[in-house]
Amino acid sequence: MADESITLADVIEHRRLGPAKLVVLSACETGLPAFELLDEAVAFPTAWIEAGASAVMASLWFADDLATMVLMSKFYELWRGRGVGLAEALRQAQRWVRELDRGDRAESFPGVDFSSSGDPGDRPYENPHWWAAFELTVG
């Protein structure tokens, strides 16, 4: 679906997702409800849960591409590679990103140009802006 648009109505109308353990919505602000329907509790995460997903990860604000790549790489390593539960894998990945220093980042992702990502200083992703955008909704 990376090359196509999908609407909340699309998800609601086609409620048969199957046994998906996790849906990751990595586009910015995919965890927010539509502002014109603030009296409704339906947003992409709840729609995907209704469609059959066990859990949905979505962002609450603009998420930097490289910071998201770093976060998701660690999240998947913990969840799929080490068998850590979804919520705990996200928590540990966020903590790891927050504490990641420039040297370890370069070593963990060789060849990636991080010059446009992060704040100046030894820990470029220390500010929650870089690592806290993603939330996990569990059905």
C-alpha positions in Angstrom: 0.0 0.0 0.0 3.0 2.3 0.1 2.2 3.7 -3.4 -1.5 4.1 -2.9 -3.7 6.4 -0.8 -6.1 4.7 1.6 -9.0 6.4 3.5 -10.7 5.6 6.7 -13.8 4.7 4.7 -11.7 2.2 2.7 -10.6 0.4 5.9 -14.1 0.5 7.4 -15.8 -0.8 4.2 -13.4 -3.7 3.7 -13.2 -5.0 7.3 -11.6 -8.3 6.5 -7.9 -8.0 7.2 -7.3 -11.5 8.4 -5.0 -12.5 11.3 -2.6 -9.5 11.1 -0.6 -9.3 14.3 0.6 -5.7 13.6 -0.3 -2.9 11.2 2.3 -0.1 11.0 1.0 3.2 9.7 4.3 5.1 9.1 2.8 8.2 7.4 2.7 11.3 9.6 -0.2 11.9 11.9 -1.9 8.6 11.1 -2.9 8.1 14.8 -5.0 11.3 14.9 -8.7 11.3 14.5 -10.3 13.4 11.8 -10.8 16.9 13.1 -14.2 17.3 11.5 -15.4 14.3 13.5 -14.1 15.1 17.0 -17.2 13.6 18.6 -16.3 10.2 17.0 -13.6 7.9 18.4 -12.7 6.5 15.0 -9.3 7.0 13.5 -7.0 4.8 11.5 -5.8 2.7 14.4 -9.3 1.9 15.6 -10.5 1.1 12.1 -7.6 -1.3 11.6 -8.4 -3.0 14.9 -12.0 -3.3 13.8 -10.7 -4.8 10.5 -8.9 -7.6 12.4 -5.5 -6.3 13.3 -4.3 -7.3 16.8 -2.3 -4.0 17.1 -1.7 -0.8 15.2 1.4 1.5 15.4 0.7 5.0 14.1 2.3 8.5 14.5 0.8 11.4 16.3 2.9 14.1 14.5 5.4 14.6 11.7 8.0 12.0 12.1 11.5 12.5 10.6 12.3 9.7 8.0 15.7 8.9 9.3 14.7 9.0 13.0 11.8 6.7 12.1 14.1 4.3 10.3 16.3 4.1 13.4 13.3 3.6 15.7 11.7 1.0 13.5 14.9 -0.9 12.9 15.4 -1.3 16.6 11.7 -2.1 17.2 11.7 -4.9 14.7 15.0 -6.3 16.0 13.5 -6.5 19.5 10.1 -7.8 18.5 10.8 -10.2 15.6 14.5 -10.9 16.4 14.4 -11.3 20.2 10.7 -12.1 20.8 10.0 -9.0 23.0 6.3 -8.2 23.2 5.0 -5.3 21.0 4.5 -2.7 23.7 7.8 -3.5 25.4 9.7 -3.6 22.1 8.4 -0.1 21.3 9.3 1.2 24.7 12.8 -0.2 24.6 13.3 1.0 21.0 12.2 4.5 22.0 14.6 4.5 25.0 17.4 3.2 22.8 16.8 6.0 20.2 16.7 8.6 22.9 20.0 7.5 24.3 21.7 6.8 21.0 24.9 8.8 20.5 26.3 9.9 17.1 29.1 7.3 17.1 26.7 4.4 17.8 24.2 5.7 15.2 26.9 5.8 12.5 28.2 2.4 13.5 24.7 0.9 13.5 23.8 2.3 10.1 26.9 2.5 8.0 26.7 4.6 4.9 23.6 6.5 5.9 23.9 10.3 5.7 22.3 11.6 8.9 23.4 15.2 8.4 19.8 16.4 8.1 18.4 14.4 11.0 18.6 15.1 14.7 19.6 17.9 16.9 23.2 19.1 17.4 25.0 17.5 20.2 26.2 14.0 21.2 22.7 12.6 21.4 20.9 13.8 18.3 17.5 12.1 19.2 17.3 12.9 22.9 14.4 15.2 22.4 11.0 13.4 22.4 10.2 15.0 19.1 12.4 12.5 17.4 11.4 9.2 19.1 7.9 9.7 20.8 5.7 10.2 17.7 4.6 6.6 17.5 1.9 5.0 19.7 0.7 1.4 19.8 -3.0 0.7 19.9 -3.8 -2.9 21.0 -7.2 -4.5 20.2 
